[in-house]
Amino acid sequence: MTSTLAGLPRRTTAALAVLSLALGLGACGGDDDTPAPAPADPNTVATANGPVKGAERTGMRSFFAIPFAKPPVAALRWTAPQAPDNWTAPREATKSAAACLQTSASPFRLSDASEDCLYLDVHVPTGVTGPLPVMVWIHGGAFNTGGTATYSDPSPLVSKGVIVVNIAYRLGAMGFLGHPALADAAGAAGNYGMMDQQAALAWVQANIAAFGGDKANVTIFGESAGGMSVMTHLASPGSKGLFAKAIVQSGAYGANTQLTAAQLQATSTTVVTEALAAANVTCATVDAACLRALPAAVVSTQLATAFNKYMSSPVPSVDGKVLTETVKSAFQAGRNHPVPMINGSNEDEYRLFVAIGELGRRATGDATPALTPAEFSASVQGLIGAQTAPLVEMAYPLASYGSDPLTQPSLALSAVGTDLVFACNALQLSRRVGVTQAAPIWMYEFRDQTAPAVVGNVNGSYALSFPQGAAHSYELQYLFNTTDLANDERQALKNSLTQYWTNFARTGNPSTGGTVPAWSAFTAGAPVVQHLDVQSGGGITASTAAAFETQHKCATFWTGLTF
């Protein structure tokens, strides 16, 4: 692909090629001894702000660490992202920029993190002519961890003829603090991380043609907080026109936990008050200037600690700017952007979180790190409340989860969390979209019980008491090169998943392209859930929504979860 011609209409490209040939022949036949100019570097692309140079990789060219906004530091802390400064010399990077500051205590936080973090990566297939479908990846991490570096090898997707853009956004206390002193002229505060995502999507609209991409064919996709981000864009008035399709992976979890602007500002006030007291910082007035002048050490310690105490897993708030209503209410009223969607969850989502708990207890030397029946009861109360917990325990009796008393509490809690937080919300989302919008939706469940465990491996051996199966986020290693999948049947599933995702990005239908089993849309008349599994586990098959509903107790117990 010649970047200077990428994205131009075919007729225009051909005309320019003929003109270039004519000019070259004229130079050869004349008396002018001036040497012809050197050909343009095919690895360099001119963006609206300046040139960027790509790194050659197998089958793709990666343009790392492109700024899409000014560094959100000093006076730009907790403000809407600003357009980046222009540059003239080609920017060249061989890896992703530092992740946005991780103010969480999560075991998944990245150590290479900075407030100066608003960069994106563009991965372009080589040897393919455009305009190409574009897939914009929004990473997960509970809105407080994660970054683009983890997903720096999207070649399983790119090799199927799409451009993948990985974007960063402010996290945790830097992205979702909504102190009233930070309110803009319209009174909105918070959701800076979502504004960053919108700025990145606007950058794609303005620049992706230069890389050979089709700005009219952009699919946004994300997992966990990234999936919730996709849902937020589907509900946000400011995201209209920035994408044409959407993939929600395990993202329906936060629809009932969104704070109002008043709630966010009240909670943020408490966070700031505690943080300043803990840091022994006194401001004559706790205003925007005071907060934006806080030392980095205070931000990453005392402010982070207080933020995590009150908002350990933030979700976008109803700030009146990014969101004028909850995501749930937008979908219920059919005010979401009606684009084609893929939506789904994993069969054993909550096992990841139970595994993290056991791993933490092992790290502290707990002699009995596996979850006990008493701890199961306490955990259920934490999820659903003390009043309802006894009913949950009756619906999920420990004896139903294998014959080993050591693992029964962990597997039972995993089932409760999976059904309550992820599976039933995902089903309700599919049902609502299948009824209220004309654009189609496809639903899946990732079910590979052999998926390599992301956590729990200690000194080369699996150290936990129970298997994690198809846990939360475990499908990601089937879309990106993050883990050695080790055997052919998992590689085959990876090929199918990436084919489905790129088919959808290209045509709006996951079944159109490549050799993959048919996948029917989820409709009111025929609600179908596609099982994504390795061959030995059942392979890729379709089931009814009723079977999914029975497995996850959506109709028998969680009937109140009406997304």
Protein Blocks (a to p, Z undefined) as FASTA:
>chain_A
ZZklgoiafklmmmmmmmmmmmmmmmmmmmbfbdcdddddfkbccdfkbccdddddehia
cdehiafbdcdehjlgoiacddddddfbdcddfbdcdddddfbfbfkbcfbdcfblcdcd
ddddehiacdddddddddehehpgccfklmmpmklmmmnopacddddddehjllmpccfk
lpcfkopagjklmmmmmmmmmmmmmmmmmnopafklccdddehjlmmmmmmmmmmmklgo
pacbdcdehklmmmmmcccfklmmmmmmmmmmmmmmmnopacfbacfklmmmpcfklmmm
mmmmmmmmmmmbgcdddehlmpmcdfklmmmnopaccddddddddfklmmmmmmmmmmmm
mmnopablbccfklmmmmmmmmnojklmmmmmmmmgfklnojbfklmmmmmmmmmmmmmm
mmmmmmmmmmmmmmmpmbdcdddddfbfkbccfbhpaghiafbfbdfkjaehklmmmmbc
fbcehiaklmmmmmmmmmmmmmmmmnopakggcjddddddddfklccddddddfklnpaa
dddfklmmmmnommmmmmmlcZZ
